[in-house]
Amino acid sequence: MSLKCGIIGLTNIGKTTLFNCMSKTRAQSSNFAFSTNKSNMGMCDVPDTRLFELDKLIKAEKVVPALVELVDIPGLAKGASQGEGIGNSFLADIRQTDALIHVLRCFDDENLAHIEGSINPVRDKEIVELELQIKDLDQVEKKMQRVERAAKTGDKDAKKMIEVLQQYIDLFENFGNARNIDLSEDDKKCVADLMLLTDKPVVYVCNVDADSAINGNAYTEKFIESVKNENAEVLIIAGQMEAEIAELESMEDREVFLQDMGLTEPGVNKLIRSSYRLLNLIAFFTIGGKENRAWTIHKGVNAQVAAGTIHSDLERGFIRAEVIKYSDFIQYKTEAACRDAGKYRLEGKQYIVEDGDILHIRFNV
């Protein structure tokens, strides 16, 4: 499986610059509002040094990191849910994502006009959220109408569903987000088919100038204070600086650049890992042969389901999984040494795969 992250925010706040830092494809950025009429699509590698450490011990022809799919949604504006600016067609693109990266402009630039006339990330967040809430409210109200008609025909489940839908309507009318509603998981299933925009987990990115890359600035301080009760992660990233780092071809040059700026790694690496945590994802590895590769699964998945991530035949014909922990392999260097040390295990279908497990699947189809 691959994670699909939607990059959202107002126009002219650095979304496409951030997309270009992360993605293997490049999109054109512009100083003009609504300068694009389509979402940019791209893929980026999940930064995981463990995979490359394994490759030092067991060489393969290729090293294949896990992938994240990126969707750079064109900048939203007031009234987007009603067709203003780029219109609401791009809200459908947001609906297809797993998580949202909400970019906020936290830098001054007299050459890059802000659509609202001033820099205020707290206000910008509220503008974008309101458009998503309006769209979600519209979706829930339409479903309410359908359910009310069903209730009149004697549908026994309709009454309960109406109660749940009314709670969502009340939430949106009070500027709330679906991800924060206090309902049971069973109740939430009433709206699962709507794929509500405000139900998606979100990480906030404060896009700053290079001088603010480490400690932030007054804009980021105000924004962090404004979301302190959301239990959401806020990352400070200097998008333009990250773009310059991404343009450097050699890893050595990138490391020198980062050291000069007082950073240990690109901010986009932290962003991708944050997105993983948002969706409760982990990675396991397969090594040896043509590829040393990382695979993405949800935390709590068993070995048979994890095998299906590699190929459906492995899940269908699963016999057992040979498992070595990453830390053990790094310590003992070889599979044989892990066996001798008692760090090699055979596990059945119901074994819960852990982050960093090295698996070899035995199967018969």
ZAFI-326935 format. One record per residue (C-alpha): residue in three letters; residue number from 1; x, y, z. Coordinates in nm, 3 decimals. Each point is the difference from the previous one (the first is absolute). Last residue first. Layout:
<dodos>
DODO res   n      c1      c2      c3
DODO ALA NUM       X       Y       Z
...
</dodos>
This chain:
<dodos>
DODO res   n      c1      c2      c3
DODO VAL 365   0.014  -2.172  -0.453
DODO ASN 364   0.257  -0.075   0.269
DODO PHE 363   0.149   0.258   0.235
DODO ARG 362   0.302   0.078   0.214
DODO ILE 361   0.036   0.372   0.069
DODO HIS 360   0.336   0.149   0.097
DODO LEU 359  -0.045   0.289   0.236
DODO ILE 358   0.227   0.261   0.157
DODO ASP 357  -0.194   0.175   0.275
DODO GLY 356   0.062   0.374   0.025
DODO ASP 355  -0.340   0.092   0.144
DODO GLU 354  -0.172  -0.307   0.137
DODO VAL 353  -0.204  -0.264  -0.184
DODO ILE 352  -0.273  -0.160   0.208
DODO TYR 351   0.033  -0.379  -0.032
DODO GLN 350  -0.341  -0.142  -0.091
DODO LYS 349   0.109  -0.186  -0.312
DODO GLY 348   0.284  -0.191   0.163
DODO GLU 347   0.347   0.097   0.119
DODO LEU 346   0.341  -0.163  -0.034
DODO ARG 345   0.271   0.182   0.194
DODO TYR 344   0.365   0.096  -0.043
DODO LYS 343   0.163   0.174   0.296
DODO GLY 342   0.123  -0.319   0.168
DODO ALA 341   0.362   0.112  -0.014
DODO ASP 340   0.091  -0.270  -0.251
DODO ARG 339  -0.293   0.098  -0.220
DODO CYS 338   0.100   0.367   0.013
DODO ALA 337   0.354  -0.097  -0.098
DODO ALA 336  -0.134  -0.192  -0.299
DODO GLU 335  -0.218   0.291  -0.107
DODO THR 334   0.300   0.231  -0.001
DODO LYS 333   0.122   0.320   0.170
DODO TYR 332  -0.053  -0.106   0.366
DODO GLN 331  -0.073   0.346   0.143
DODO ILE 330  -0.166   0.154  -0.303
DODO PHE 329  -0.206  -0.317  -0.047
DODO ASP 328  -0.107   0.008   0.366
DODO SER 327  -0.105   0.366  -0.019
DODO TYR 326  -0.208  -0.068  -0.312
DODO LYS 325  -0.185  -0.290   0.161
DODO ILE 324   0.015  -0.328  -0.192
DODO VAL 323  -0.312  -0.183  -0.114
DODO GLU 322  -0.060  -0.303  -0.224
DODO ALA 321  -0.367   0.010  -0.086
DODO ARG 320  -0.220  -0.306  -0.043
DODO ILE 319  -0.220  -0.186  -0.245
DODO PHE 318  -0.173   0.276  -0.200
DODO GLY 317  -0.157  -0.117  -0.328
DODO ARG 316  -0.260   0.275  -0.033
DODO GLU 315   0.211   0.267   0.167
DODO LEU 314   0.308  -0.075  -0.206
DODO ASP 313  -0.209  -0.025  -0.317
DODO SER 312  -0.139   0.350   0.064
DODO HIS 311   0.348   0.146  -0.027
DODO ILE 310   0.223   0.213   0.225
DODO THR 309  -0.284   0.165   0.191
DODO GLY 308  -0.163  -0.344   0.014
DODO ALA 307   0.283  -0.116   0.225
DODO ALA 306  -0.103   0.269   0.251
DODO VAL 305  -0.348  -0.155   0.008
DODO GLN 304   0.150  -0.340   0.082
DODO ALA 303   0.239   0.144   0.258
DODO ASN 302  -0.265   0.179   0.203
DODO VAL 301  -0.078   0.373  -0.014
DODO GLY 300   0.010   0.189   0.331
DODO LYS 299   0.162   0.316  -0.137
DODO HIS 298  -0.114   0.064  -0.354
DODO ILE 297   0.238  -0.115  -0.272
DODO THR 296   0.276   0.154  -0.213
DODO TRP 295   0.271  -0.207  -0.165
DODO ALA 294   0.373   0.072  -0.010
DODO ARG 293   0.222  -0.170  -0.258
DODO ASN 292   0.340  -0.153  -0.055
DODO GLU 291  -0.036  -0.121  -0.353
DODO LYS 290   0.160  -0.245  -0.244
DODO GLY 289   0.079  -0.277   0.248
DODO GLY 288   0.021   0.086   0.368
DODO ILE 287  -0.227   0.205   0.225
DODO THR 286  -0.369   0.035   0.076
DODO PHE 285  -0.083   0.270   0.250
DODO PHE 284  -0.290   0.110   0.223
DODO ALA 283  -0.141   0.350   0.033
DODO ILE 282  -0.254   0.161   0.233
DODO LEU 281  -0.318   0.203  -0.044
DODO ASN 280  -0.227   0.147   0.268
DODO LEU 279  -0.152   0.252  -0.241
DODO LEU 278   0.126   0.311   0.175
DODO ARG 277   0.328  -0.172   0.083
DODO TYR 276   0.074  -0.050  -0.367
DODO SER 275  -0.084   0.364  -0.075
DODO SER 274   0.248   0.102   0.271
DODO ARG 273   0.265  -0.214  -0.170
DODO ILE 272  -0.066   0.185  -0.326
DODO LEU 271   0.022   0.339   0.171
DODO LYS 270   0.320  -0.085   0.185
DODO ASN 269   0.161  -0.087  -0.332
DODO VAL 268  -0.138   0.326  -0.145
DODO GLY 267   0.195   0.191   0.264
DODO PRO 266   0.327  -0.111  -0.154
DODO GLU 265   0.241  -0.152   0.254
DODO THR 264   0.230   0.105   0.286
DODO LEU 263  -0.050   0.375  -0.034
DODO GLY 262   0.233   0.284   0.104
DODO MET 261  -0.024   0.179  -0.335
DODO ASP 260   0.365  -0.070  -0.083
DODO GLN 259  -0.052  -0.359   0.110
DODO LEU 258  -0.292  -0.035  -0.238
DODO PHE 257   0.200   0.133  -0.295
DODO VAL 256   0.290  -0.231   0.083
DODO GLU 255  -0.236  -0.298   0.017
DODO ARG 254  -0.155   0.092  -0.335
DODO ASP 253   0.341   0.029  -0.162
DODO GLU 252   0.095  -0.346   0.129
DODO MET 251  -0.326  -0.150  -0.124
DODO SER 250   0.090   0.109  -0.353
DODO GLU 249  -0.255   0.143  -0.244
DODO LEU 248  -0.089   0.329   0.164
DODO GLU 247  -0.343   0.120  -0.122
DODO ALA 246  -0.173  -0.143   0.308
DODO ILE 245   0.206   0.226   0.224
DODO GLU 244  -0.112   0.306  -0.195
DODO ALA 243  -0.362  -0.110   0.030
DODO GLU 242   0.046  -0.049   0.375
DODO MET 241   0.120   0.361   0.021
DODO GLN 240  -0.313   0.118  -0.181
DODO GLY 239  -0.221  -0.208   0.226
DODO ALA 238   0.147   0.102   0.334
DODO ILE 237  -0.182  -0.255   0.214
DODO ILE 236  -0.151   0.032   0.348
DODO LEU 235  -0.211  -0.303   0.087
DODO VAL 234  -0.322   0.002   0.203
DODO GLU 233  -0.143  -0.329   0.125
DODO ALA 232  -0.364  -0.012   0.104
DODO ASN 231  -0.145  -0.055   0.348
DODO GLU 230  -0.255   0.269  -0.085
DODO ASN 229   0.024   0.191   0.327
DODO LYS 228   0.329   0.174  -0.081
DODO VAL 227  -0.132   0.110  -0.340
DODO SER 226  -0.004   0.380   0.056
DODO GLU 225   0.324   0.000   0.203
DODO ILE 224   0.184  -0.169  -0.287
DODO PHE 223  -0.135   0.265  -0.238
DODO LYS 222   0.104   0.293   0.215
DODO GLU 221   0.350  -0.138   0.045
DODO THR 220   0.028  -0.079  -0.371
DODO TYR 219  -0.075   0.360  -0.098
DODO ALA 218   0.239   0.144   0.259
DODO ASN 217   0.287  -0.212  -0.133
DODO GLY 216   0.122  -0.358  -0.031
DODO ASN 215   0.295  -0.134   0.199
DODO ILE 214   0.187  -0.209  -0.254
DODO ALA 213  -0.121   0.106  -0.345
DODO SER 212  -0.063   0.364   0.097
DODO ASP 211   0.301   0.148  -0.183
DODO ALA 210  -0.088  -0.207  -0.309
DODO ASP 209  -0.347   0.152  -0.034
DODO VAL 208  -0.302  -0.187   0.134
DODO ASN 207  -0.268  -0.245  -0.118
DODO CYS 206  -0.189  -0.111   0.311
DODO VAL 205  -0.109  -0.353  -0.078
DODO TYR 204  -0.306  -0.139   0.176
DODO VAL 203  -0.066  -0.373   0.017
DODO VAL 202  -0.351  -0.122  -0.064
DODO PRO 201  -0.206  -0.316   0.051
DODO LYS 200  -0.298  -0.018  -0.237
DODO ASP 199  -0.343   0.049   0.155
DODO THR 198  -0.022   0.358  -0.126
DODO LEU 197  -0.036  -0.117  -0.360
DODO LEU 196  -0.275  -0.251   0.072
DODO MET 195   0.035  -0.330  -0.187
DODO LEU 194  -0.379  -0.006  -0.051
DODO ASP 193  -0.021  -0.381   0.017
DODO ALA 192   0.134   0.005   0.356
DODO VAL 191  -0.289   0.221   0.114
DODO CYS 190  -0.206  -0.255   0.195
DODO LYS 189   0.321  -0.187   0.086
DODO LYS 188   0.071   0.276   0.251
DODO ASP 187  -0.272  -0.141   0.223
DODO ASP 186   0.177  -0.336   0.019
DODO GLU 185   0.331   0.170   0.081
DODO SER 184  -0.167   0.172   0.292
DODO LEU 183  -0.056   0.375  -0.011
DODO ASP 182   0.176   0.308   0.136
DODO ILE 181   0.069   0.201  -0.315
DODO ASN 180   0.357   0.124  -0.044
DODO ARG 179   0.078  -0.151  -0.343
DODO ALA 178  -0.330   0.140  -0.129
DODO ASN 177   0.121   0.357   0.036
DODO GLY 176  -0.193   0.272   0.183
DODO PHE 175  -0.119   0.339  -0.123
DODO ASN 174  -0.318   0.005   0.210
DODO GLU 173  -0.221  -0.082  -0.300
DODO PHE 172   0.243  -0.283  -0.073
DODO LEU 171  -0.052  -0.158   0.342
DODO ASP 170  -0.378   0.043   0.001
DODO ILE 169  -0.018  -0.174  -0.338
DODO TYR 168   0.223  -0.282   0.126
DODO GLN 167  -0.223  -0.047   0.305
DODO GLN 166  -0.305   0.000  -0.226
DODO LEU 165   0.156  -0.281  -0.205
DODO VAL 164   0.029  -0.215   0.312
DODO GLU 163  -0.362   0.049   0.104
DODO ILE 162  -0.120  -0.059  -0.357
DODO MET 161   0.199  -0.324  -0.009
DODO LYS 160  -0.176  -0.125   0.311
DODO LYS 159  -0.341   0.072  -0.153
DODO ALA 158   0.097  -0.157  -0.336
DODO ASP 157   0.091  -0.340   0.142
DODO LYS 156  -0.363  -0.116   0.030
DODO ASP 155  -0.093   0.096  -0.359
DODO GLY 154  -0.375   0.056   0.019
DODO THR 153  -0.064   0.166  -0.336
DODO LYS 152   0.007   0.344   0.160
DODO ALA 151   0.346  -0.074   0.139
DODO ALA 150   0.130  -0.061  -0.354
DODO ARG 149  -0.107   0.352  -0.102
DODO GLU 148   0.179   0.137   0.306
DODO VAL 147   0.310  -0.198  -0.098
DODO ARG 146   0.014   0.155  -0.346
DODO GLN 145  -0.045   0.353   0.136
DODO MET 144   0.267  -0.061   0.264
DODO LYS 143   0.239  -0.117  -0.272
DODO LYS 142  -0.040   0.333  -0.175
DODO GLU 141   0.055   0.182   0.329
DODO VAL 140   0.317  -0.200   0.064
DODO GLN 139   0.151   0.086  -0.337
DODO ASP 138  -0.084   0.371   0.030
DODO LEU 137   0.147   0.012   0.349
DODO ASP 136   0.318  -0.162  -0.130
DODO LYS 135   0.032   0.264  -0.270
DODO ILE 134  -0.057   0.281   0.248
DODO GLN 133   0.255  -0.155   0.240
DODO LEU 132   0.262  -0.020  -0.275
DODO GLU 131  -0.053   0.365  -0.093
DODO LEU 130   0.010   0.099   0.369
DODO GLU 129   0.326  -0.190   0.050
DODO VAL 128   0.170   0.193  -0.278
DODO ILE 127  -0.103   0.339   0.138
DODO GLU 126   0.077  -0.098   0.360
DODO LYS 125   0.352  -0.108  -0.093
DODO ASP 124   0.060   0.329  -0.178
DODO ARG 123  -0.117   0.197   0.304
DODO VAL 122   0.250  -0.176   0.227
DODO PRO 121   0.271   0.030  -0.267
DODO ASN 120  -0.025   0.382  -0.012
DODO ILE 119   0.218   0.173  -0.260
DODO SER 118  -0.188   0.287  -0.164
DODO GLY 117  -0.199   0.091  -0.312
DODO GLU 116  -0.234  -0.301  -0.003
DODO ILE 115   0.142  -0.138  -0.327
DODO HIS 114   0.353   0.052   0.129
DODO ALA 113   0.228   0.171  -0.250
DODO LEU 112   0.338  -0.151  -0.076
DODO ASN 111   0.258   0.267  -0.083
DODO GLU 110  -0.037   0.166   0.340
DODO ASP 109   0.096  -0.327   0.166
DODO ASP 108  -0.074  -0.059   0.367
DODO PHE 107  -0.008  -0.354   0.142
DODO CYS 106  -0.244  -0.218   0.194
DODO ARG 105  -0.218  -0.133  -0.282
DODO LEU 104  -0.199  -0.300   0.117
DODO VAL 103   0.013  -0.344  -0.161
DODO HIS 102  -0.259  -0.260   0.097
DODO ILE 101   0.136  -0.349  -0.070
DODO LEU 100  -0.309  -0.217  -0.012
DODO ALA  99  -0.038  -0.375   0.043
DODO ASP  98  -0.149  -0.294  -0.189
DODO THR  97  -0.084   0.181  -0.324
DODO GLN  96  -0.295  -0.059  -0.235
DODO ARG  95  -0.220   0.270   0.157
DODO ILE  94   0.269   0.262  -0.061
DODO ASP  93  -0.031  -0.061  -0.374
DODO ALA  92  -0.378   0.047   0.030
DODO LEU  91   0.067   0.337   0.165
DODO PHE  90   0.177   0.080  -0.324
DODO SER  89  -0.331   0.032  -0.182
DODO ASN  88  -0.107   0.271   0.242
DODO GLY  87   0.090   0.308  -0.203
DODO ILE  86   0.352   0.120  -0.075
DODO GLY  85  -0.092   0.342   0.133
DODO GLU  84  -0.365  -0.015   0.107
DODO GLY  83  -0.215  -0.307  -0.073
DODO GLN  82  -0.217  -0.015   0.311
DODO SER  81   0.240  -0.219   0.200
DODO ALA  80   0.281   0.229  -0.116
DODO GLY  79  -0.181   0.300   0.154
DODO LYS  78   0.306   0.141   0.172
DODO ALA  77   0.306  -0.133  -0.176
DODO LEU  76   0.175  -0.330  -0.072
DODO GLY  75   0.340  -0.040  -0.155
DODO PRO  74   0.036  -0.284  -0.251
DODO ILE  73   0.021  -0.344   0.168
DODO ASP  72   0.349  -0.154  -0.009
DODO VAL  71  -0.072  -0.372   0.021
DODO LEU  70   0.286  -0.212   0.130
DODO GLU  69   0.036  -0.379  -0.002
DODO VAL  68   0.237  -0.133   0.266
DODO LEU  67   0.235  -0.282  -0.087
DODO ALA  66   0.190  -0.267   0.192
DODO PRO  65   0.369  -0.015  -0.082
DODO VAL  64   0.139  -0.222  -0.277
DODO VAL  63   0.372  -0.078   0.012
DODO LYS  62   0.106  -0.172  -0.320
DODO GLU  61   0.254  -0.261  -0.112
DODO ALA  60   0.028  -0.133   0.353
DODO LYS  59   0.272   0.006   0.262
DODO ILE  58  -0.055  -0.163   0.337
DODO LEU  57   0.197   0.180   0.273
DODO LYS  56   0.019   0.350  -0.147
DODO ASP  55  -0.352  -0.050  -0.137
DODO LEU  54  -0.127  -0.047   0.355
DODO GLU  53   0.135   0.341   0.095
DODO PHE  52  -0.172   0.141  -0.308
DODO LEU  51  -0.337  -0.136   0.108
DODO ARG  50   0.049   0.124   0.356
DODO THR  49   0.056   0.356  -0.125
DODO ASP  48  -0.371   0.038  -0.070
DODO PRO  47  -0.110   0.304  -0.199
DODO VAL  46  -0.329  -0.088  -0.172
DODO ASP  45   0.059   0.054  -0.370
DODO CYS  44  -0.215   0.248  -0.189
DODO MET  43  -0.273  -0.028  -0.259
DODO GLY  42  -0.178   0.269  -0.201
DODO MET  41  -0.330   0.146  -0.110
DODO ASN  40  -0.067   0.369  -0.062
DODO SER  39  -0.363   0.108   0.027
DODO LYS  38  -0.150   0.186  -0.293
DODO ASN  37  -0.100   0.350  -0.100
DODO THR  36   0.317   0.190   0.077
DODO SER  35   0.071   0.372   0.029
DODO PHE  34  -0.278   0.048   0.256
DODO ALA  33   0.196   0.282   0.170
DODO PHE  32   0.314   0.118  -0.177
DODO ASN  31   0.352  -0.035   0.141
DODO SER  30   0.045  -0.331  -0.182
DODO SER  29   0.119  -0.355   0.055
DODO GLN  28   0.049  -0.258  -0.273
DODO ALA  27  -0.010  -0.361   0.112
DODO ARG  26   0.294  -0.237   0.025
DODO THR  25  -0.013  -0.377   0.027
DODO LYS  24   0.196  -0.210   0.249
DODO SER  23  -0.197   0.175   0.272
DODO MET  22   0.104   0.135   0.339
DODO CYS  21   0.167   0.330  -0.074
DODO ASN  20  -0.229   0.059  -0.300
DODO PHE  19  -0.308  -0.042   0.219
DODO LEU  18   0.141   0.251   0.248
DODO THR  17   0.045   0.256  -0.277
DODO THR  16  -0.350  -0.088  -0.122
DODO LYS  15  -0.148   0.075   0.340
DODO GLY  14   0.190   0.325   0.054
DODO ILE  13  -0.269   0.241   0.129
DODO ASN  12  -0.108   0.155  -0.328
DODO THR  11  -0.354  -0.149  -0.005
DODO LEU  10  -0.158  -0.110   0.326
DODO GLY   9   0.076  -0.340   0.144
DODO ILE   8   0.006  -0.370  -0.085
DODO ILE   7   0.256  -0.274  -0.066
DODO GLY   6  -0.186  -0.330  -0.028
DODO CYS   5   0.182  -0.309   0.121
DODO LYS   4  -0.050  -0.346  -0.151
DODO LEU   3   0.172  -0.281   0.190
DODO SER   2   0.103  -0.300  -0.201
DODO MET   1  -0.110  -0.359   0.046
</dodos>
